[in-house]
Amino acid sequence: MPANTQLSRRFADTSYMSRRTSPPPDVLVPSRDVAPLPPDPAGERTNGEADDWLPFQRLDAYRIAKELVRRVHEAKITDAELRDQATRAAKRTFLGLCEGLPIEGQALRRKYFVEANASLHETLGAVDLAATIMALRQDDALAIQRLGVRLKKMLRALMH
């Protein structure tokens, strides 16, 4: 079986979501070239009670998409039109991913990931343009770009 097919099946398998366990350790493994993500919500519990988080919220794709939105928002793009475009697109990326992750039907799941992927491209385009016209610091643009590339790979794997 080709490596691509194995990878696609591993990312498409959501059977762990119906159990009250964490996702397999090798699903959506973070890379080393981007700053560490915020703490994993899976580890946060209240008074020993059941998890306060849904299974899809424990995935790295979810956490990276959320970090992307935070970085775009905090980047404070000085061009109002590009700031609006980038923040809206980043939020659509995150929310599209959130809509698609819990769905078990392949076609509908893929639809949301395709939309999230398109919004991710819009986000990165707006950020790149903002950096080009000096409406955004280069280091902020690079950090957002790296997160976007990471998320893109995850979205592609989830789509297949």
Steps between C-alpha positions, in 0.01 A plus 500: 500500500646842404610723786251770392209259538616390844541861609158596366330212678674584826381862487150404383450251782277666756408184688696623801258795525217275616712367788600712799869472422760722346573479127777262392838656584615508138198696371590853397840509665637856539813604315807655663523823298213693661466635853333263746123501515296598804435221754298204380141533626492122546714537809277759667235358734273652759492336843566154355175508302453391140679687223375848422629463143360322197727245329565717192628779727794281598633475144808693391314624190243667728768655719708624205194654331411675825856628538489625141189707579664639813819595313311669217288693750800607709709591194312831482514542122494877445308489171134479608378312193774237519459467877128433455564255215773309686313473830175391336679240287695366800178466699331322207796262484466414868121470497498293179742260662281488811193420291674225305691317774206340685317393182533134406359521146791524254337736246371758749821483702705563185276798408584678826872425469505631141335823621746527791788444258377775267464740794849409617637599159309828521645562846857439386450713190369794701783468752762478224357807328489690830868419558583604142343845544660536845166481682630205704835415655696235308554280808124492570433413137759221511354350820151503346635352176667212686183420692304515175734258323473260792122523499485460122674162522252387763199621305622321186539177694154539653343557155616165361 
